[in-house]
């Protein structure tokens, strides 16, 4: 699953924030959720709530497609630094204590 923001126009703050999934064996990402608004979503939890609910359901029950049930498993969230900070609910990547993996303090 990948999350990223996409400005629509240079003259406005309108953006799309897209959730993309990559299906094993396929090399094209598939959109699974889109947010549109003036800037990024205010709250990451609100932005991801429906996706998390559906992903949990699919992980438990599988995905039925053309009479066959497929297992669904989320392997990771490869995002750029700003999107990773947003979905982790942490400080931005340029902040003093921005590292998600250690306690090092930046300058």
C-alpha positions as CSV (number, residue, x, y, z in Angstrom):
1,X,0.0,0.0,0.0
2,X,1.4,3.4,-0.9
3,X,0.0,6.8,0.1
4,X,0.9,10.0,-1.6
5,X,-0.4,13.5,-2.2
6,X,-0.8,15.0,-5.7
7,X,-1.5,18.7,-6.2
8,X,-4.1,19.2,-8.9
9,X,-3.3,22.8,-10.0
10,X,-0.6,25.3,-9.3
11,X,-3.1,28.0,-8.6
12,X,-5.1,26.3,-5.9
13,X,-4.5,24.1,-2.8
14,X,-6.7,21.3,-4.2
15,X,-5.0,17.9,-3.9
16,X,-5.7,14.2,-4.3
17,X,-4.3,11.9,-1.7
18,X,-4.3,8.4,-3.2
19,X,-4.0,4.9,-1.6
20,X,-2.4,2.6,-4.1
21,X,-2.1,-1.2,-3.8
22,X,0.3,-3.5,-5.7
23,X,-1.1,-6.9,-6.3
24,X,1.4,-9.8,-6.2
25,X,2.3,-10.8,-9.8
26,X,1.1,-7.5,-11.2
27,X,3.4,-4.5,-11.9
28,X,0.8,-1.8,-12.1
29,X,-0.4,-0.1,-8.8
30,X,-4.2,-0.1,-8.4
31,X,-6.0,2.8,-6.7
32,X,-7.9,1.6,-3.6
33,X,-8.8,5.0,-2.1
34,X,-8.8,8.7,-3.0
35,X,-9.2,11.8,-0.9
36,X,-9.8,15.2,-2.5
37,X,-9.6,18.4,-0.7
38,X,-7.8,21.7,0.0
39,X,-4.4,20.3,1.1
40,X,-3.7,17.0,2.7
41,X,-6.4,15.4,5.0
42,X,-6.6,17.0,8.4
43,X,-6.5,13.7,10.3
44,X,-4.7,10.6,9.2
45,X,-7.1,8.4,11.2
46,X,-10.1,9.8,9.3
47,X,-8.3,9.4,6.0
48,X,-7.4,5.7,6.6
49,X,-10.4,4.6,8.6
50,X,-12.5,3.1,5.8
51,X,-9.4,1.5,4.2
52,X,-8.3,-0.1,7.5
53,X,-11.8,-1.5,8.1
54,X,-12.0,-3.0,4.7
55,X,-8.4,-4.3,4.7
56,X,-9.1,-6.0,8.1
57,X,-12.2,-7.6,6.7
58,X,-10.4,-8.8,3.5
59,X,-7.5,-10.2,5.6
60,X,-9.9,-12.2,7.7
61,X,-12.3,-13.4,4.9
62,X,-10.3,-13.1,1.7
63,X,-11.4,-11.5,-1.6
64,X,-14.0,-13.3,-3.6
65,X,-13.5,-12.8,-7.4
66,X,-15.1,-14.9,-10.1
67,X,-16.0,-17.6,-7.7
68,X,-12.5,-17.9,-6.2
69,X,-11.4,-16.6,-2.8
70,X,-8.0,-15.0,-2.7
71,X,-6.0,-14.3,0.5
72,X,-5.3,-10.7,1.2
73,X,-2.1,-9.7,3.0
74,X,-0.6,-6.2,3.4
75,X,3.1,-6.5,3.3
76,X,4.1,-2.9,3.9
77,X,3.6,0.8,3.3
78,X,6.4,2.1,1.1
79,X,6.0,5.9,1.1
80,X,8.1,8.9,0.7
81,X,9.2,10.7,3.8
82,X,6.3,13.3,4.0
83,X,3.6,10.6,3.4
84,X,5.3,8.2,5.9
85,X,5.3,11.0,8.6
86,X,1.6,11.7,7.8
87,X,0.4,8.1,8.1
88,X,2.6,7.5,11.2
89,X,1.2,10.6,12.9
90,X,4.7,11.8,13.6
91,X,6.6,15.0,12.9
92,X,7.7,15.8,9.4
93,X,10.9,14.5,7.9
94,X,12.7,17.8,8.5
95,X,11.8,18.1,12.2
96,X,14.4,17.9,14.9
97,X,13.2,14.5,16.2
98,X,11.9,13.1,13.0
99,X,13.4,9.6,12.8
100,X,10.9,6.8,13.1
101,X,13.5,4.1,13.9
102,X,15.8,5.7,16.5
103,X,16.2,8.3,19.2
104,X,18.8,10.4,17.4
105,X,18.2,14.1,17.6
106,X,18.8,16.2,14.5
107,X,20.1,19.7,14.2
